[in-house]
């Protein structure tokens, strides 16, 4: 049984290994991770992060270049491991489009054709950008890509949400596992998309079980947004924490103010896991759209990424008018703990507070 | 000094470790006494018992220990409970479950006039016996009951699954709030919103409840070792309530079938289901839960559904049919060990003290 001293020792060893000065890591939030936020956290000694899911290779390279010009800190780039393209279901898509028409402009059938950037090309961009760390979510990288990462001296961190996924990630060569609890905002990183709701494990049960099951360091994420959460995660056996929603109200996150302001008033039970934005399960504020789209009389969302394409028009419209009720307002269960403060100061304060709690 | 918390002082216990109050006969006077004698607070879930049996159980506990202990009751929900059923609804559910009665060779008895126990007389029995703590799940009892607790020097705890519920519990005048996270085994004690809309992880629930209420917070859900206890204290709790790890102890009231599954490492796959009682509860996934999934919204509510499945239980246990009984378990079963309750308390305390590296009052020297 590790002691407080060893909680510190473990976190310090982790920081030393990755060139960090605090075990506080930004969550790689696709669409909500401008270089400015990463630079501010890296400046504090934490880890910057980019969720590159929706970025073309050129944009990935540009993000890394901008981060490097703004900070000499450490950062990671994250990709989704894609599933095969889904079977299209014209009838279901038509029902979803009709439903979305009540929430925004009419949605043309072609909206469902939108596809994310090519995964292989993104992988090449990651190698070219050469960050110290690359992370995966929704599955494991192909063995060949893992070999190339390691050959290039890039560490691979795998997001997992169950003990079984943690073991699979370690077996596949992951250097670190990021244990994502059910509290986390944004998409649930389950390897099997169908299990995203039924397989939910709370972070409090997940971290010690994963720490016992694997030898690689464990990063805790999901529901951590203040010093208490950081200290608790380290006591449970984590080497570091990853914070997403907790940094979204920082000015450097440049989040839509309607979304950022709503986080301050969102209790944990005011969030909901649903597939209504993208077709994959993710936790967001239970806005009017989310409540309506998850009601029993609402059409079943289309598969990923079709649903994402279908909801794009509504989300774009909401972004212009600033209505949180139609925005894709991701939020974890500790959204209310997020503070609207400069990110460098916030990261320093969070870690300082956690250190005091651990003493 | 983690052990010398507000909760320990008010309850007169050495360690702020509370054994979760399992209902349905899973608590036992022996378990309660063992936990109390080891310096924690044993709890007996008395929801399934009529008033006279509650008085007997409390007398039995007092024969085994003179330390403080807790009794737990369920607050009825007059809107969603099914205490009675018309003949048509009864026959429909009996037909749905008929294959299981047949498999076990059981003749379904005639329905009682009223399912479940009478809450008011249960409360009266507990008040008369004056345990140190009366804890409630599923809501807030009448102001009169909470006042009667205060008049008799009985401390009262309410159970919250959301921040709003914790605020309501404080406003009602409870002494403590148990913040019960998504990970917890057994029933989800939600009462303001449906349980399915009140699933908050312990990691998010405890600090936000601690920030919002002034009364001491007891953390529950996913805690089964010293790491978990130390972590909840960091999150802002002043004590912990541990269920599954005590349920697996030799002296709990459960059967060997269930106990073996808890300590075997095969319990990892726990799920939330209404199949066994009509109220949402976490347990090990089994055949009955899977078979009832398509019918879950049609099943009668508590306590009617609980009556239907409790007819299966004794025979299913005797025949080793773990697919037909509720196997309550939380998400921390990977950390559960085979032990006695007194040794478990001792080990938990040792682990916490090693982690926090601060000596507390010793069990013997206090």
Interface residues (C-beta under 8 A of the other chain):
Chain A: X1 X2 X3 X4 X5 X7 X163 X181 X182 X183 X198 X200 X201 X202 X203 X204 X205 X206 X208 X209 X212 X213 X222 X223 X224 X226 X228 X229 X231 X232 X233 X235 X236 X237 X267 X268 X269 X272 X332 X333 X334 X336 X337 X357 X358
Chain B: X162 X163 X164 X181 X182 X183 X193 X197 X198 X199 X200 X201 X202 X203 X204 X205 X207 X208 X210 X211 X221 X222 X223 X225 X226 X227 X228 X230 X231 X232 X234 X235 X236 X268 X271 X330 X331 X332 X334 X335 X351 X354 X355 X356 X357
